[in-house]
Amino acid sequence: MFFYWVAMKNLGRRFCYINDMKAILTTFALCLFAADLAHSQMRVIYPENVKPISAPLPSFPEEVRNPIYGDEIRVLAHIDTEGKVKGALAYFPLTPCSNPADPTIETVRSAAVSAARATVFHRILKDGKAIEERVSIGYRLRPVPSSLSDEQRRIVSIGIANGRAIALPKPQYPEAARRALLNGSITVQILIDESGKVISAGSISGHPQFAEPGMIAACLARFRLMTLRNEPAKMLGAISYNFAP
């Protein structure tokens, strides 16, 4: 009986240990799920091997629920050797061509920069040594919906849209960039309506000096129509511009 009691006591301890481990693993899994859910609104675009330790999410105004503002804003962050952000620059979300001075845009950019500056990353290593790096971060303007609205279902992603253009004005080369002898390319994301007219545009990469003239030119572009189930559809694409003095 004594050996039976000892065996049952040990078995009970093992059972409790297993139950405790299950609780720990369940809690850990839930924490990971919550972290993934939060980080689904924030992504590191490049370099892909850079991982955040803590990443607060920006709070965006209700107005950005309108698809005219697009789905995401991008921030270019400068990471130091400790994984802390020492500087951040926000590109533009999609900006209504009818109202380039929309105050919502600056509110969104400020919120994205504040969140990026508060983010802490794992140290970035190269050949075993911590280095500084520039990291591109994307923030979703709103949570991923469980189901798309009728308007969102009628937006077709077309990638680089230059080849689909029937009118593609060249952007004006900015005088400040000319004086500095700057050159380079930028990418401007665009939302095109059912008539082939660009209704919003926002720079997503390239030198900030070229962002405004690129967006102005993009708003003047026109594109061949696209149909979805035999009806005209909106298009989400991008235009690439090259600037040279």
Secondary structure, 3 states (H helix, E strand, C coil): CHHHHHHHHHHHHHHHHHHHHHHHHHHHHHHHHHHHHHHCCEEEEECCCCCEEECCCCCCCHHHHCHHHCCEEEEEEEECCCCEEEEEEECCCCEECCCCCCHHHHHHHHHHHHHHHCCEECCCEECCEECCEEEEEEEECCCCCCCCCHHHHCEEEEEECHHHEEECCCCCCCHHHHHCCCCEEEEEEEEECCCCEEEEEEEEECCHHHHHHHHHHHHCCEECCCEECCEECEEEEEEEEEECC
